[in-house]
Amino acid sequence: MPELPEVETIVREIGPRLEGHKIVRARLKKTDVLRRVSKPRLLRTLTGNAVEEVSRRAKHAVLRLASGHRLVVQPRMTGSLIVYDRPPTKAETKYAVLTCTLEDGRYFLYRDVRRLGTVWLLDEPGWAAYSNRIGPEPLEETFTPFVFAERLKGTRTAVKKAIMDQRRLAGVGNIYANEALFEARIDPSKRTHKLSLDEFARLHAAIRDVLERAVNSSGTTVRDYRTGVGERGRFQFELKVYGRAGEPCVRCGKKLVTTHTIDLRATTFCPRCQR
């Protein structure tokens, strides 16, 4: 967390409020989130720079600046990106890692309770190299069943682990891998190279469907995730397997099972529907 739907929700909400606005002051409280950039260079680049575009790549929020740099933030489990129309309260700034003041007096904050997220500042070549290491975006029109099968071609690992590999497919994490595999009726531990063409097609459709529905529900709040306006997501009320170990399957009524043997993370599935 956050995965594709959560970061997509965040950038859709903060984008219109940041694009076209200049950062007049930037403060960084903690440096352990920084990757390949020093605190002085980050603050020097941000100050006086304007945000031209806010977008998402995989699980990253990407702010393209007028200077050509990109501020890339991966919030991970406890991070959030919020724009305030008024000075944030003491409680709201308690876990603020990066605080940017805009020219109109508003504030853009990256908060991270446990500082598990990362902040990158990349120039054009750096961004191209960074982005090229990530797989295709599953919600783009170019992500066809053929492209999906090609990205996973020859993979012998468990299919759940394969679709969570960001080098093969962008943005899918544990929550939506569980949900998509259930929707496609595929055993999460099945070796990827043993999937039939029909299973590839079903899984492709399931991934897109689950992600689109999650985006429409502003993502999933299990614990810390908040949207770009500080609200909770709603997709947790639609989850069919994730977090439901021991409960009855919504399809057949059989008790759902959880294992940690696939990728050391909780994998919940129906032993009857996903044989």
N, C-alpha and C positions, 0 to 999 in steps of 0.2 A: 504493500500500500504506500502511496496511491498508485493505481495502475492507470491504464489508458483513459477510462471513463472519468476518473477523478481529475486527472490533469487536464483533460479536454474541457471539463466543466469549469475549472479554475481559469484557464486561458480565455474561454468565451466570456467570462464575467469580468475579468480584469482588463482584457484587451481594449475594449472601447473606452475605458477610463484612463488608460495609459498612453495609447497611441497618439502621437502628435504633441505630447507634453515633454517638457524639459526637466531634467533632474538638476536642482540647484544645490543640493547638499546631500551627501551620502555618509553614513556612519556604519562601521562594522564592529560588532562587539566581540565576536569570536572568530579566530582564524582557522580552527580545525576543520571547517567545512570547505575551505578553499582547495582547489585542485589546479595546479600548474599556473597559479597567479599569486602574486604577493598582495598583501593588504594595501600598500601605497599605490601600486599600479592599478588595482581595482578601483580604489576611490578616486584616483586621478582621472581614470577613463570615464567613470560614471558622472562625475561632477561637470555640469555644463553640457552634457550630452542629451540628446532627445531620443525618445523611444519611437521608432518608426513602425514596428510591427510586433505583435505578440502572437506566438504560435506554439504548437506542440510537436515534439518529435519523440515517439515512443512514450516513455514515462517522464519526459523532461519538458519543463516550461522554457520557452526560448524567447528572449527579448532582443530583437534586432535594433541596434542603435545607429544613429546617424553617422557615426564614425566608421561604420562597417563592422564593428565588433558585435558579438552575440554574448549576452549574459544568459548562461544556461544553468537552470536550477532543477535539480532532482529532489523533490521534497521527501521522498521515501516515507517511512512509517509515521513520523511525528511532525512533519513540516507542513506549513501552510503559507499561501501568498494572498495577501489581502490589501485592498486600497481603502483608506479611511478618508472621509470628507472633512473630518475634524481631527484635532490632535488626539492621538490614541491615549487611552488611560494608562495608568501605571500597570494595571493588571494585563492590559493588552500588549504592553511593551516588555513584560517580564521575560519572555523567551525570545524576544526579537534578536535575530542574528544580524540582519541587514536592514537598515532603515533609510529610505530615500525620501527627501522632501521635494515635491514638485513645485513648479513656478507659480501655480495658483493656490499654494498653501495646503494642498492635500498630501497624504502620506502613503507611501507604498512600503509594506513590511514583509520580510521573509522571516517567519517565526518557526522555531524548531525546538521542541521541548527537550529532546534527547540528542539533538544535533547529529542525526543519522544521515541527513541529506548532504548534498554536495553543491558547490557553486563553482562554475567555470567561466572564464572570460576568454573567448576565442576569436581570432581574426578570421578572415574569409577562408584561407587555406586550412587553418586549424579546424574550423567548423565543418568544412567539406570532408576532411579526413575522419572527424568524429562521427558525422552522420552516416558516412559510407560504411562504417563498421556495424551499423544497425540494419536489421532486416526491413522488409516492406511494411507499410502501414495497412493493417487489415480492413480499415474502413474506406480506403481509397478505391475508386472504380477500377484501377489497374490491378487490384488484388483479386485475381481470378482463381478458380480451382486449379488451373494449370500452373500458375505462379506458385500457389501454395504447395502443390505436390513437388515442384522443382526445388523449392527451398528446403524441403524435408527429404529429398531424394537420397537414398543410401544411408539414411540415419538408422542406426540399430538400437538406439536408446529407447526407453519407455516414451510413448507418445505424449504423455503429460509433460515430461521433462523437455521434450523436443519443442513443443509449442510455447514453452516459457523461455526458451533460449532467445535472447534479444538479437543475436546475430542472424537468426533465421526468421523471426517474426517479431515485430515491434509492439510493445505495450501490454502484452498478455502476462499476467502474474497468477498467483495461486488461486485467488478467488474465481476469476473468470475462466481459468483452465478447468477447474472443477465443474463449473456450471456448463461450459460448452461441451465437455466430454459426456456429461449426463444427458444433455439435450440430444447429442448425436448417438447416444446409446453405445458408447465405446468404452471398453475397459481401460482405465488410465495407465495400467502397467503393460499393455500390449506393445510389443516392439513396433516401432514406426515403420520399418521396412516390410512388415507383414500386413499393413493396412491394405484393404482392397480399394479399387477405384471408387466404389460406392461409399466406403467409409471416409475416404478423403473428401468426397463431395459433401457428405453429411456433416463432417467436422468443419469444413470451410463455411458452410451455411450457418452452422451453430455458433461459431466464433463471431461472425458478423452480427447475427441476431442478438446474441447476449450482450455484446459490446454496445450496439445501438440502443437497446432497451435500457442499459445501465446509464448511458449518456443522457437519455431522455428523463431518467430519474435522478440526475445530478450525482451519480456515483453511489458508492456503498460506504456508509459510516458504521464501522464495527466498533471503533473506539475513538481515535484522535482526528480522523479526517474531517475537514470542514471545507466548504466551497469557497469561491473567491469573495463572497460577501459574508463569510463566517457562519453559514448555516450547515446543517447536517444533510447528507445525502438521503435518498429514499429507497435505493435498490435493495437494501438489507431486508426489506419486507417482501421481496420477490425471490430471494435465494431459495433454491430447491434442494441443494446438497451441502454447500459450504456452511460450516458451523452447525450442522444438524445431525451430527453423529448420534446414533441410537434412536433417532426419531423415524417414523414410518415414511417410506418412499411415497411421494405424491402421486406416482403412477400406479404402483402395484401394492403398496402397503407394507412391503418387507422392510425390516429394520436396516437403516443405512449403516455402513461400516466405515471406519476411519483407519488408515494405515500411514506409517511414516517411512515405509521401506522404499518408496519410489525415489524421492529426492530430499529426504529428511524433513519435509514439510507435511502438514496434515493433508491427506488426500481422502476425501469423503466420496463414496460412491454407493450405488445400489448393486449388490451382488447378483440380483436377478435381471434387472434391466440392462446392465452393462456387462453381461457375460461375454 
